[in-house]
């Protein structure tokens, strides 16, 4: 009896588990990176693996501020801690609002100087974009930011590495409210409620058309489910972690 060996199929069968094993090992090096076929790709933090029913609600502020005070009041009334990511030109125009956020206990993160696609910029330009905002935030609040959210969610290794060199952890989200394009409060609320889980980071914008109506309903609803709202800085692990291929931060 003769056996025909199909070498290509066997080779493929062997390669896949070897690459998978290499990826798993690479992921457990304590860095914000994932392995793709032997290449390390840096990843931001999209969410956090935790047994605690904690979540982070975040607001990106780039245009307009007329709803910001009311957002802060809703957060205060519900005992919610939140994180705002601020663009440089917003900070310049609304310095009083920046101070108000800090006085209210809101965590303030860096959202770049000019809201550009950071993945298209040189390392020097990225550093300038972030450093200027770090300086402005510290001047107004007395505390430099520790978090950075890239505009449009656009990043690459260069963006994350440059942010890290400035002491900033790069933060994304795993729950997008889509409040920038959806003007129906009910559908935004349903979308978020369906996707939230322990360790989620939720994205809102401070000047979304119906952001006030949404968070007025959403926050109490999530609290009834037992969720605690914390700042992103309180939610994430500062060290001793790895990030899986979905961007979920996991404690080692």
FIKOLZA-1660 file (N, C-alpha, C; in steps of 0.1 Angstrom, whole numbers, plus 5000, padded with zeros to 4 digits):
% residues 252
   i   px   py   pz ch aa at
   1 5009 4988 5000  A  X  N
   1 5000 5000 5000  A  X CA
   1 5009 5012 5000  A  X  C
   2 5006 5021 4991  A  X  N
   2 5014 5034 4990  A  X CA
   2 5006 5046 4995  A  X  C
   3 5013 5054 5003  A  X  N
   3 5007 5066 5008  A  X CA
   3 5012 5079 5001  A  X  C
   4 5004 5087 4996  A  X  N
   4 5008 5099 4989  A  X CA
   4 5008 5110 5000  A  X  C
   5 5019 5117 5001  A  X  N
   5 5020 5127 5011  A  X CA
   5 5019 5141 5004  A  X  C
   6 5009 5148 5008  A  X  N
   6 5007 5162 5002  A  X CA
   6 5015 5172 5011  A  X  C
   7 5027 5174 5006  A  X  N
   7 5036 5183 5014  A  X CA
   7 5031 5197 5017  A  X  C
   8 5025 5203 5007  A  X  N
   8 5020 5217 5008  A  X CA
   8 5010 5218 5019  A  X  C
   9 5001 5208 5019  A  X  N
   9 4990 5208 5030  A  X CA
   9 4996 5206 5043  A  X  C
  10 5006 5197 5044  A  X  N
  10 5012 5195 5057  A  X CA
  10 5020 5207 5062  A  X  C
  11 5027 5213 5053  A  X  N
  11 5034 5226 5056  A  X CA
  11 5025 5236 5061  A  X  C
  12 5014 5238 5054  A  X  N
  12 5004 5248 5059  A  X CA
  12 4999 5245 5073  A  X  C
  13 4996 5232 5075  A  X  N
  13 4991 5228 5088  A  X CA
  13 5000 5230 5099  A  X  C
  14 5013 5229 5096  A  X  N
  14 5024 5231 5106  A  X CA
  14 5026 5246 5108  A  X  C
  15 5026 5254 5098  A  X  N
  15 5029 5268 5099  A  X CA
  15 5019 5276 5108  A  X  C
  16 5006 5273 5106  A  X  N
  16 4996 5280 5113  A  X CA
  16 4997 5279 5128  A  X  C
  17 4999 5267 5134  A  X  N
  17 5000 5267 5149  A  X CA
  17 5013 5273 5154  A  X  C
  18 5024 5272 5145  A  X  N
  18 5037 5278 5149  A  X CA
  18 5035 5293 5150  A  X  C
  19 5029 5299 5140  A  X  N
  19 5027 5313 5140  A  X CA
  19 5018 5317 5152  A  X  C
  20 5008 5309 5154  A  X  N
  20 4998 5313 5165  A  X CA
  20 5006 5312 5179  A  X  C
  21 5014 5302 5180  A  X  N
  21 5022 5301 5193  A  X CA
  21 5032 5313 5194  A  X  C
  22 5038 5317 5183  A  X  N
  22 5047 5329 5183  A  X CA
  22 5039 5341 5187  A  X  C
  23 5027 5343 5182  A  X  N
  23 5019 5354 5184  A  X CA
  23 5016 5355 5199  A  X  C
  24 5012 5344 5205  A  X  N
  24 5008 5343 5219  A  X CA
  24 5020 5347 5228  A  X  C
  25 5031 5342 5224  A  X  N
  25 5043 5345 5232  A  X CA
  25 5047 5360 5231  A  X  C
  26 5045 5365 5219  A  X  N
  26 5049 5379 5217  A  X CA
  26 5039 5388 5225  A  X  C
  27 5027 5384 5226  A  X  N
  27 5017 5392 5232  A  X CA
  27 5019 5394 5247  A  X  C
  28 5027 5384 5253  A  X  N
  28 5029 5384 5267  A  X CA
  28 5042 5390 5271  A  X  C
  29 5046 5400 5264  A  X  N
  29 5059 5406 5267  A  X CA
  29 5057 5419 5275  A  X  C
  30 5045 5422 5279  A  X  N
  30 5042 5434 5287  A  X CA
  30 5041 5447 5280  A  X  C
  31 5042 5446 5267  A  X  N
  31 5041 5459 5259  A  X CA
  31 5028 5460 5252  A  X  C
  32 5025 5472 5247  A  X  N
  32 5012 5474 5240  A  X CA
  32 5014 5470 5226  A  X  C
  33 5015 5458 5223  A  X  N
  33 5017 5453 5210  A  X CA
  33 5010 5440 5207  A  X  C
  34 5008 5437 5194  A  X  N
  34 5002 5424 5190  A  X CA
  34 5011 5419 5179  A  X  C
  35 5012 5406 5178  A  X  N
  35 5020 5400 5168  A  X CA
  35 5012 5395 5156  A  X  C
  36 5017 5399 5144  A  X  N
  36 5011 5395 5132  A  X CA
  36 5021 5389 5123  A  X  C
  37 5021 5375 5122  A  X  N
  37 5031 5368 5114  A  X CA
  37 5045 5373 5117  A  X  C
  38 5049 5373 5129  A  X  N
  38 5062 5376 5133  A  X CA
  38 5065 5390 5134  A  X  C
  39 5057 5399 5131  A  X  N
  39 5059 5414 5132  A  X CA
  39 5051 5419 5143  A  X  C
  40 5058 5427 5152  A  X  N
  40 5051 5433 5163  A  X CA
  40 5045 5446 5159  A  X  C
  41 5032 5447 5161  A  X  N
  41 5024 5459 5158  A  X CA
  41 5019 5465 5171  A  X  C
  42 5022 5477 5173  A  X  N
  42 5017 5484 5185  A  X CA
  42 5003 5487 5184  A  X  C
  43 4996 5485 5196  A  X  N
  43 4982 5488 5196  A  X CA
  43 4978 5497 5208  A  X  C
  44 4968 5506 5206  A  X  N
  44 4963 5514 5217  A  X CA
  44 4955 5505 5226  A  X  C
  45 4950 5511 5237  A  X  N
  45 4941 5504 5246  A  X CA
  45 4927 5507 5242  A  X  C
  46 4919 5496 5238  A  X  N
  46 4905 5498 5234  A  X CA
  46 4896 5495 5245  A  X  C
  47 4900 5486 5254  A  X  N
  47 4891 5482 5265  A  X CA
  47 4900 5475 5275  A  X  C
  48 4895 5471 5287  A  X  N
  48 4903 5465 5297  A  X CA
  48 4896 5452 5302  A  X  C
  49 4903 5442 5303  A  X  N
  49 4898 5429 5309  A  X CA
  49 4898 5430 5324  A  X  C
  50 4886 5430 5330  A  X  N
  50 4885 5431 5345  A  X CA
  50 4872 5424 5349  A  X  C
  51 4873 5419 5362  A  X  N
  51 4861 5413 5368  A  X CA
  51 4852 5424 5374  A  X  C
  52 4858 5435 5376  A  X  N
  52 4850 5446 5382  A  X CA
  52 4840 5452 5371  A  X  C
  53 4828 5456 5376  A  X  N
  53 4819 5462 5367  A  X CA
  53 4822 5477 5365  A  X  C
  54 4833 5480 5360  A  X  N
  54 4837 5493 5358  A  X CA
  54 4838 5497 5343  A  X  C
  55 4835 5509 5340  A  X  N
  55 4835 5513 5326  A  X CA
  55 4840 5528 5326  A  X  C
  56 4845 5532 5314  A  X  N
  56 4849 5546 5313  A  X CA
  56 4841 5553 5302  A  X  C
  57 4835 5564 5305  A  X  N
  57 4828 5572 5295  A  X CA
  57 4837 5584 5291  A  X  C
  58 4839 5586 5278  A  X  N
  58 4848 5596 5274  A  X CA
  58 4841 5606 5264  A  X  C
  59 4846 5618 5263  A  X  N
  59 4841 5628 5255  A  X CA
  59 4852 5635 5247  A  X  C
  60 4852 5635 5234  A  X  N
  60 4862 5642 5226  A  X CA
  60 4857 5656 5224  A  X  C
  61 4866 5666 5226  A  X  N
  61 4862 5680 5224  A  X CA
  61 4871 5687 5214  A  X  C
  62 4865 5690 5203  A  X  N
  62 4872 5696 5192  A  X CA
  62 4865 5709 5187  A  X  C
  63 4852 5708 5186  A  X  N
  63 4844 5719 5181  A  X CA
  63 4832 5722 5190  A  X  C
  64 4831 5734 5194  A  X  N
  64 4819 5739 5202  A  X CA
  64 4821 5735 5217  A  X  C
  65 4814 5743 5225  A  X  N
  65 4814 5740 5240  A  X CA
  65 4801 5743 5247  A  X  C
  66 4791 5746 5239  A  X  N
  66 4778 5751 5245  A  X CA
  66 4771 5740 5254  A  X  C
  67 4775 5727 5252  A  X  N
  67 4768 5717 5260  A  X CA
  67 4777 5712 5271  A  X  C
  68 4790 5717 5271  A  X  N
  68 4800 5711 5281  A  X CA
  68 4796 5713 5295  A  X  C
  69 4791 5725 5299  A  X  N
  69 4787 5727 5313  A  X CA
  69 4775 5718 5317  A  X  C
  70 4766 5716 5308  A  X  N
  70 4755 5707 5311  A  X CA
  70 4759 5692 5312  A  X  C
  71 4769 5688 5304  A  X  N
  71 4774 5675 5305  A  X CA
  71 4780 5673 5319  A  X  C
  72 4788 5683 5323  A  X  N
  72 4795 5682 5336  A  X CA
  72 4784 5681 5347  A  X  C
  73 4773 5689 5346  A  X  N
  73 4763 5688 5356  A  X CA
  73 4756 5675 5357  A  X  C
  74 4753 5669 5345  A  X  N
  74 4747 5656 5345  A  X CA
  74 4756 5645 5352  A  X  C
  75 4769 5646 5349  A  X  N
  75 4779 5637 5355  A  X CA
  75 4779 5639 5370  A  X  C
  76 4779 5652 5374  A  X  N
  76 4779 5655 5389  A  X CA
  76 4767 5649 5396  A  X  C
  77 4755 5651 5390  A  X  N
  77 4743 5647 5396  A  X CA
  77 4742 5631 5397  A  X  C
  78 4749 5625 5388  A  X  N
  78 4749 5610 5388  A  X CA
  78 4761 5604 5395  A  X  C
  79 4770 5613 5400  A  X  N
  79 4782 5608 5407  A  X CA
  79 4791 5600 5398  A  X  C
  80 4793 5605 5385  A  X  N
  80 4800 5598 5375  A  X CA
  80 4814 5605 5373  A  X  C
  81 4824 5597 5372  A  X  N
  81 4837 5602 5368  A  X CA
  81 4839 5600 5353  A  X  C
  82 4845 5609 5346  A  X  N
  82 4846 5608 5332  A  X CA
  82 4860 5613 5327  A  X  C
  83 4862 5611 5314  A  X  N
  83 4875 5616 5308  A  X CA
  83 4871 5624 5295  A  X  C
  84 4877 5636 5294  A  X  N
  84 4876 5644 5282  A  X CA
  84 4889 5645 5275  A  X  C
  85 4889 5643 5262  A  X  N
  85 4901 5644 5254  A  X CA
  85 4900 5657 5246  A  X  C
  86 4910 5666 5248  A  X  N
  86 4908 5680 5243  A  X CA
  86 4918 5683 5232  A  X  C
  87 4913 5690 5221  A  X  N
  87 4922 5694 5210  A  X CA
  87 4928 5708 5214  A  X  C
  88 4940 5711 5209  A  X  N
  88 4947 5723 5213  A  X CA
  88 4939 5736 5210  A  X  C
  89 4933 5736 5197  A  X  N
  89 4926 5749 5194  A  X CA
  89 4913 5750 5202  A  X  C
  90 4908 5739 5207  A  X  N
  90 4896 5740 5216  A  X CA
  90 4901 5745 5230  A  X  C
  91 4912 5741 5234  A  X  N
  91 4917 5746 5247  A  X CA
  91 4920 5761 5246  A  X  C
  92 4926 5765 5235  A  X  N
  92 4929 5779 5234  A  X CA
  92 4916 5788 5234  A  X  C
  93 4905 5783 5228  A  X  N
  93 4893 5791 5227  A  X CA
  93 4885 5790 5239  A  X  C
  94 4886 5778 5246  A  X  N
  94 4877 5776 5258  A  X CA
  94 4885 5773 5270  A  X  C
  95 4894 5782 5273  A  X  N
  95 4903 5780 5285  A  X CA
  95 4895 5779 5298  A  X  C
  96 4884 5787 5299  A  X  N
  96 4876 5787 5311  A  X CA
  96 4869 5773 5313  A  X  C
  97 4865 5767 5302  A  X  N
  97 4858 5754 5302  A  X CA
  97 4868 5743 5306  A  X  C
  98 4881 5745 5302  A  X  N
  98 4891 5735 5306  A  X CA
  98 4893 5736 5321  A  X  C
  99 4894 5748 5327  A  X  N
  99 4895 5749 5341  A  X CA
  99 4883 5743 5348  A  X  C
 100 4871 5746 5342  A  X  N
 100 4859 5740 5348  A  X CA
 100 4859 5725 5349  A  X  C
 101 4864 5719 5338  A  X  N
 101 4865 5704 5338  A  X CA
 101 4874 5699 5349  A  X  C
 102 4885 5706 5350  A  X  N
 102 4895 5702 5360  A  X CA
 102 4889 5703 5374  A  X  C
 103 4883 5715 5376  A  X  N
 103 4877 5717 5390  A  X CA
 103 4866 5707 5393  A  X  C
 104 4860 5702 5383  A  X  N
 104 4849 5692 5385  A  X CA
 104 4854 5678 5387  A  X  C
 105 4867 5676 5386  A  X  N
 105 4873 5663 5388  A  X CA
 105 4873 5654 5375  A  X  C
 106 4871 5661 5364  A  X  N
 106 4871 5654 5351  A  X CA
 106 4886 5651 5347  A  X  C
 107 4889 5639 5343  A  X  N
 107 4902 5636 5338  A  X CA
 107 4904 5642 5324  A  X  C
 108 4915 5649 5321  A  X  N
 108 4917 5655 5309  A  X CA
 108 4928 5649 5301  A  X  C
 109 4925 5645 5289  A  X  N
 109 4935 5638 5280  A  X CA
 109 4938 5647 5268  A  X  C
 110 4949 5643 5261  A  X  N
 110 4954 5650 5249  A  X CA
 110 4947 5644 5237  A  X  C
 111 4942 5653 5228  A  X  N
 111 4936 5649 5215  A  X CA
 111 4943 5655 5203  A  X  C
 112 4955 5660 5205  A  X  N
 112 4964 5666 5195  A  X CA
 112 4961 5681 5194  A  X  C
 113 4970 5688 5188  A  X  N
 113 4969 5703 5186  A  X CA
 113 4959 5707 5176  A  X  C
 114 4959 5700 5164  A  X  N
 114 4951 5705 5153  A  X CA
 114 4941 5694 5147  A  X  C
 115 4940 5683 5154  A  X  N
 115 4930 5673 5150  A  X CA
 115 4933 5668 5136  A  X  C
 116 4946 5664 5133  A  X  N
 116 4950 5659 5121  A  X CA
 116 4951 5644 5121  A  X  C
 117 4952 5638 5110  A  X  N
 117 4954 5623 5109  A  X CA
 117 4969 5620 5113  A  X  C
 118 4971 5616 5125  A  X  N
 118 4984 5615 5130  A  X CA
 118 4992 5604 5123  A  X  C
 119 4986 5594 5118  A  X  N
 119 4993 5583 5111  A  X CA
 119 5000 5588 5098  A  X  C
 120 4996 5600 5093  A  X  N
 120 5002 5606 5081  A  X CA
 120 5014 5615 5084  A  X  C
 121 5016 5617 5097  A  X  N
 121 5026 5627 5101  A  X CA
 121 5040 5621 5105  A  X  C
 122 5050 5629 5104  A  X  N
 122 5063 5625 5108  A  X CA
 122 5064 5624 5124  A  X  C
 123 5074 5617 5129  A  X  N
 123 5075 5616 5143  A  X CA
 123 5077 5630 5149  A  X  C
 124 5085 5638 5143  A  X  N
 124 5087 5652 5148  A  X CA
 124 5074 5660 5148  A  X  C
 125 5066 5659 5138  A  X  N
 125 5053 5666 5138  A  X CA
 125 5044 5661 5148  A  X  C
 126 5044 5648 5150  A  X  N
 126 5035 5642 5160  A  X CA
 126 5039 5647 5174  A  X  C
 127 5052 5647 5177  A  X  N
 127 5057 5652 5189  A  X CA
 127 5053 5666 5192  A  X  C
 128 5054 5674 5182  A  X  N
 128 5050 5689 5183  A  X CA
 128 5035 5690 5186  A  X  C
 129 5027 5682 5179  A  X  N
 129 5012 5682 5181  A  X CA
 129 5009 5678 5195  A  X  C
 130 5016 5668 5201  A  X  N
 130 5013 5664 5214  A  X CA
 130 5019 5672 5225  A  X  C
 131 5031 5677 5223  A  X  N
 131 5038 5684 5233  A  X CA
 131 5031 5698 5236  A  X  C
 132 5026 5704 5226  A  X  N
 132 5020 5717 5228  A  X CA
 132 5007 5716 5236  A  X  C
 133 5000 5705 5234  A  X  N
 133 4987 5703 5241  A  X CA
 133 4991 5699 5256  A  X  C
 134 5001 5691 5258  A  X  N
 134 5005 5687 5271  A  X CA
 134 5008 5700 5279  A  X  C
 135 5015 5709 5273  A  X  N
 135 5019 5721 5280  A  X CA
 135 5007 5730 5283  A  X  C
 136 4998 5731 5274  A  X  N
 136 4986 5740 5276  A  X CA
 136 4978 5734 5288  A  X  C
 137 4976 5721 5287  A  X  N
 137 4967 5715 5298  A  X CA
 137 4974 5716 5312  A  X  C
 138 4987 5714 5312  A  X  N
 138 4994 5716 5325  A  X CA
 138 4993 5730 5330  A  X  C
 139 4995 5740 5321  A  X  N
 139 4994 5754 5325  A  X CA
 139 4980 5758 5330  A  X  C
 140 4970 5752 5325  A  X  N
 140 4956 5755 5329  A  X CA
 140 4951 5747 5341  A  X  C
 141 4956 5735 5343  A  X  N
 141 4951 5726 5353  A  X CA
 141 4961 5723 5364  A  X  C
 142 4974 5726 5361  A  X  N
 142 4984 5722 5371  A  X CA
 142 4988 5708 5370  A  X  C
 143 4983 5700 5360  A  X  N
 143 4986 5686 5359  A  X CA
 143 4988 5682 5344  A  X  C
 144 4999 5676 5340  A  X  N
 144 5000 5672 5326  A  X CA
 144 4991 5660 5323  A  X  C
 145 4987 5658 5311  A  X  N
 145 4978 5647 5308  A  X CA
 145 4987 5634 5308  A  X  C
 146 4980 5623 5310  A  X  N
 146 4987 5610 5309  A  X CA
 146 4981 5601 5298  A  X  C
 147 4971 5606 5291  A  X  N
 147 4964 5598 5281  A  X CA
 147 4963 5606 5268  A  X  C
 148 4963 5599 5257  A  X  N
 148 4962 5605 5244  A  X CA
 148 4953 5597 5235  A  X  C
 149 4944 5604 5228  A  X  N
 149 4935 5597 5219  A  X CA
 149 4937 5603 5205  A  X  C
 150 4942 5595 5195  A  X  N
 150 4944 5601 5182  A  X CA
 150 4931 5604 5175  A  X  C
 151 4931 5616 5168  A  X  N
 151 4919 5620 5160  A  X CA
 151 4916 5609 5150  A  X  C
 152 4903 5608 5148  A  X  N
 152 4897 5598 5139  A  X CA
 152 4901 5584 5142  A  X  C
 153 4907 5582 5154  A  X  N
 153 4911 5568 5158  A  X CA
 153 4923 5563 5149  A  X  C
 154 4930 5572 5142  A  X  N
 154 4940 5568 5133  A  X CA
 154 4954 5568 5139  A  X  C
 155 4960 5556 5138  A  X  N
 155 4973 5555 5145  A  X CA
 155 4982 5545 5137  A  X  C
 156 4995 5545 5140  A  X  N
 156 5004 5535 5136  A  X CA
 156 5015 5533 5147  A  X  C
 157 5025 5525 5144  A  X  N
 157 5035 5523 5154  A  X CA
 157 5042 5537 5158  A  X  C
 158 5044 5545 5148  A  X  N
 158 5051 5558 5150  A  X CA
 158 5043 5567 5160  A  X  C
 159 5030 5567 5158  A  X  N
 159 5021 5575 5167  A  X CA
 159 5022 5570 5181  A  X  C
 160 5021 5557 5183  A  X  N
 160 5020 5552 5197  A  X CA
 160 5034 5553 5203  A  X  C
 161 5045 5551 5196  A  X  N
 161 5058 5552 5201  A  X CA
 161 5061 5566 5205  A  X  C
 162 5057 5576 5197  A  X  N
 162 5060 5590 5200  A  X CA
 162 5052 5594 5212  A  X  C
 163 5039 5590 5213  A  X  N
 163 5031 5593 5225  A  X CA
 163 5038 5587 5238  A  X  C
 164 5042 5574 5237  A  X  N
 164 5049 5568 5248  A  X CA
 164 5061 5576 5253  A  X  C
 165 5068 5581 5243  A  X  N
 165 5081 5589 5247  A  X CA
 165 5077 5602 5254  A  X  C
 166 5065 5606 5253  A  X  N
 166 5060 5618 5260  A  X CA
 166 5052 5614 5273  A  X  C
 167 5052 5601 5277  A  X  N
 167 5046 5597 5289  A  X CA
 167 5031 5595 5287  A  X  C
 168 5026 5593 5275  A  X  N
 168 5012 5592 5272  A  X CA
 168 5008 5578 5267  A  X  C
 169 4998 5573 5273  A  X  N
 169 4992 5560 5268  A  X CA
 169 4981 5563 5258  A  X  C
 170 4981 5556 5247  A  X  N
 170 4972 5558 5236  A  X CA
 170 4959 5551 5239  A  X  C
 171 4948 5558 5238  A  X  N
 171 4935 5552 5242  A  X CA
 171 4925 5553 5230  A  X  C
 172 4919 5542 5227  A  X  N
 172 4908 5541 5217  A  X CA
 172 4895 5539 5225  A  X  C
 173 4886 5531 5219  A  X  N
 173 4873 5528 5225  A  X CA
 173 4868 5515 5219  A  X  C
 174 4860 5508 5227  A  X  N
 174 4854 5496 5221  A  X CA
 174 4839 5498 5220  A  X  C
 175 4833 5509 5224  A  X  N
 175 4819 5512 5223  A  X CA
 175 4818 5526 5217  A  X  C
 176 4814 5527 5204  A  X  N
 176 4812 5539 5197  A  X CA
 176 4798 5543 5197  A  X  C
 177 4795 5554 5203  A  X  N
 177 4781 5559 5203  A  X CA
 177 4776 5564 5190  A  X  C
 178 4785 5567 5181  A  X  N
 178 4782 5573 5168  A  X CA
 178 4773 5585 5169  A  X  C
 179 4775 5592 5180  A  X  N
 179 4767 5604 5182  A  X CA
 179 4770 5615 5172  A  X  C
 180 4781 5614 5165  A  X  N
 180 4785 5625 5155  A  X CA
 180 4777 5624 5142  A  X  C
 181 4770 5612 5140  A  X  N
 181 4763 5610 5128  A  X CA
 181 4748 5606 5130  A  X  C
 182 4745 5602 5142  A  X  N
 182 4732 5597 5146  A  X CA
 182 4725 5607 5155  A  X  C
 183 4714 5613 5150  A  X  N
 183 4707 5623 5158  A  X CA
 183 4695 5617 5165  A  X  C
 184 4694 5604 5167  A  X  N
 184 4683 5598 5174  A  X CA
 184 4688 5593 5187  A  X  C
 185 4683 5599 5198  A  X  N
 185 4688 5595 5211  A  X CA
 185 4685 5581 5215  A  X  C
 186 4674 5576 5210  A  X  N
 186 4670 5562 5214  A  X CA
 186 4679 5552 5207  A  X  C
 187 4683 5554 5195  A  X  N
 187 4691 5545 5188  A  X CA
 187 4706 5545 5193  A  X  C
 188 4710 5557 5197  A  X  N
 188 4724 5558 5203  A  X CA
 188 4724 5551 5216  A  X  C
 189 4714 5553 5225  A  X  N
 189 4713 5546 5238  A  X CA
 189 4713 5531 5236  A  X  C
 190 4704 5526 5227  A  X  N
 190 4703 5512 5225  A  X CA
 190 4717 5506 5220  A  X  C
 191 4723 5513 5211  A  X  N
 191 4736 5509 5206  A  X CA
 191 4746 5507 5217  A  X  C
 192 4747 5517 5226  A  X  N
 192 4757 5516 5237  A  X CA
 192 4753 5505 5247  A  X  C
 193 4741 5504 5250  A  X  N
 193 4736 5495 5260  A  X CA
 193 4739 5480 5256  A  X  C
 194 4738 5478 5243  A  X  N
 194 4740 5464 5237  A  X CA
 194 4755 5460 5237  A  X  C
 195 4764 5470 5237  A  X  N
 195 4778 5467 5235  A  X CA
 195 4786 5468 5248  A  X  C
 196 4781 5475 5258  A  X  N
 196 4789 5477 5270  A  X CA
 196 4792 5464 5277  A  X  C
 197 4804 5462 5282  A  X  N
 197 4807 5451 5291  A  X CA
 197 4818 5456 5301  A  X  C
 198 4821 5448 5310  A  X  N
 198 4832 5452 5320  A  X CA
 198 4844 5457 5313  A  X  C
 199 4849 5468 5317  A  X  N
 199 4861 5474 5311  A  X CA
 199 4860 5481 5298  A  X  C
 200 4847 5484 5294  A  X  N
 200 4845 5491 5282  A  X CA
 200 4849 5506 5283  A  X  C
 201 4853 5511 5272  A  X  N
 201 4856 5526 5270  A  X CA
 201 4846 5531 5260  A  X  C
 202 4838 5540 5264  A  X  N
 202 4827 5545 5255  A  X CA
 202 4831 5559 5249  A  X  C
 203 4828 5560 5236  A  X  N
 203 4831 5573 5230  A  X CA
 203 4819 5581 5227  A  X  C
 204 4820 5594 5232  A  X  N
 204 4810 5604 5229  A  X CA
 204 4818 5617 5225  A  X  C
 205 4810 5626 5220  A  X  N
 205 4816 5639 5217  A  X CA
 205 4808 5650 5225  A  X  C
 206 4816 5660 5229  A  X  N
 206 4810 5670 5239  A  X CA
 206 4799 5678 5232  A  X  C
 207 4799 5679 5219  A  X  N
 207 4789 5688 5212  A  X CA
 207 4780 5680 5203  A  X  C
 208 4778 5667 5205  A  X  N
 208 4769 5659 5197  A  X CA
 208 4755 5665 5199  A  X  C
 209 4747 5664 5188  A  X  N
 209 4734 5670 5188  A  X CA
 209 4725 5665 5200  A  X  C
 210 4725 5653 5203  A  X  N
 210 4716 5648 5214  A  X CA
 210 4724 5641 5225  A  X  C
 211 4737 5646 5227  A  X  N
 211 4745 5640 5238  A  X CA
 211 4739 5642 5251  A  X  C
 212 4732 5653 5254  A  X  N
 212 4727 5655 5267  A  X CA
 212 4715 5646 5270  A  X  C
 213 4706 5644 5260  A  X  N
 213 4695 5635 5262  A  X CA
 213 4699 5621 5264  A  X  C
 214 4710 5617 5256  A  X  N
 214 4715 5603 5257  A  X CA
 214 4721 5600 5270  A  X  C
 215 4730 5608 5275  A  X  N
 215 4737 5605 5287  A  X CA
 215 4727 5606 5299  A  X  C
 216 4717 5615 5298  A  X  N
 216 4707 5616 5309  A  X CA
 216 4700 5603 5311  A  X  C
 217 4698 5596 5301  A  X  N
 217 4691 5583 5302  A  X CA
 217 4701 5571 5303  A  X  C
 218 4712 5572 5296  A  X  N
 218 4721 5561 5295  A  X CA
 218 4728 5558 5309  A  X  C
 219 4733 5569 5315  A  X  N
 219 4741 5568 5327  A  X CA
 219 4733 5561 5338  A  X  C
 220 4720 5565 5341  A  X  N
 220 4712 5558 5351  A  X CA
 220 4709 5544 5347  A  X  C
 221 4707 5542 5334  A  X  N
 221 4704 5528 5330  A  X CA
 221 4716 5519 5332  A  X  C
 222 4728 5523 5329  A  X  N
 222 4740 5515 5331  A  X CA
 222 4743 5513 5346  A  X  C
 223 4740 5524 5354  A  X  N
 223 4742 5522 5368  A  X CA
 223 4732 5512 5374  A  X  C
 224 4720 5511 5369  A  X  N
 224 4711 5501 5374  A  X CA
 224 4716 5487 5370  A  X  C
 225 4724 5486 5360  A  X  N
 225 4730 5473 5357  A  X CA
 225 4742 5470 5366  A  X  C
 226 4745 5479 5374  A  X  N
 226 4756 5477 5384  A  X CA
 226 4769 5482 5379  A  X  C
 227 4770 5490 5368  A  X  N
 227 4782 5495 5364  A  X CA
 227 4787 5507 5372  A  X  C
 228 4799 5508 5374  A  X  N
 228 4806 5520 5380  A  X CA
 228 4813 5528 5370  A  X  C
 229 4812 5541 5369  A  X  N
 229 4819 5549 5360  A  X CA
 229 4832 5554 5366  A  X  C
 230 4843 5551 5360  A  X  N
 230 4856 5556 5365  A  X CA
 230 4863 5563 5353  A  X  C
 231 4873 5571 5356  A  X  N
 231 4881 5577 5346  A  X CA
 231 4889 5566 5338  A  X  C
 232 4893 5569 5326  A  X  N
 232 4901 5559 5319  A  X CA
 232 4914 5556 5326  A  X  C
 233 4920 5567 5332  A  X  N
 233 4932 5565 5340  A  X CA
 233 4930 5556 5352  A  X  C
 234 4918 5555 5357  A  X  N
 234 4916 5546 5368  A  X CA
 234 4912 5532 5363  A  X  C
 235 4907 5531 5351  A  X  N
 235 4903 5519 5345  A  X CA
 235 4915 5510 5341  A  X  C
 236 4924 5517 5334  A  X  N
 236 4935 5509 5328  A  X CA
 236 4946 5505 5338  A  X  C
 237 4954 5495 5333  A  X  N
 237 4965 5490 5341  A  X CA
 237 4977 5499 5337  A  X  C
 238 4985 5503 5346  A  X  N
 238 4997 5511 5343  A  X CA
 238 5009 5503 5340  A  X  C
 239 5010 5491 5345  A  X  N
 239 5021 5482 5342  A  X CA
 239 5017 5467 5344  A  X  C
 240 5026 5458 5340  A  X  N
 240 5023 5444 5342  A  X CA
 240 5011 5439 5334  A  X  C
 241 5010 5443 5321  A  X  N
 241 4999 5439 5313  A  X CA
 241 5003 5436 5299  A  X  C
 242 4994 5430 5291  A  X  N
 242 4997 5429 5277  A  X CA
 242 4983 5433 5270  A  X  C
 243 4984 5435 5257  A  X  N
 243 4973 5438 5249  A  X CA
 243 4970 5428 5238  A  X  C
 244 4958 5422 5238  A  X  N
 244 4956 5412 5229  A  X CA
 244 4953 5418 5215  A  X  C
 245 4950 5409 5205  A  X  N
 245 4948 5414 5191  A  X CA
 245 4936 5423 5189  A  X  C
 246 4927 5423 5199  A  X  N
 246 4915 5432 5198  A  X CA
 246 4917 5445 5204  A  X  C
 247 4929 5447 5211  A  X  N
 247 4932 5460 5218  A  X CA
 247 4927 5459 5232  A  X  C
 248 4924 5447 5237  A  X  N
 248 4919 5446 5251  A  X CA
 248 4931 5444 5260  A  X  C
 249 4932 5453 5270  A  X  N
 249 4943 5453 5280  A  X CA
 249 4941 5442 5290  A  X  C
 250 4950 5434 5292  A  X  N
 250 4949 5422 5301  A  X CA
 250 4960 5422 5311  A  X  C
 251 4957 5420 5324  A  X  N
 251 4966 5420 5335  A  X CA
 251 4974 5407 5335  A  X  C
 252 4987 5407 5336  A  X  N
 252 4995 5395 5336  A  X CA
 252 4994 5388 5350  A  X  C
% end
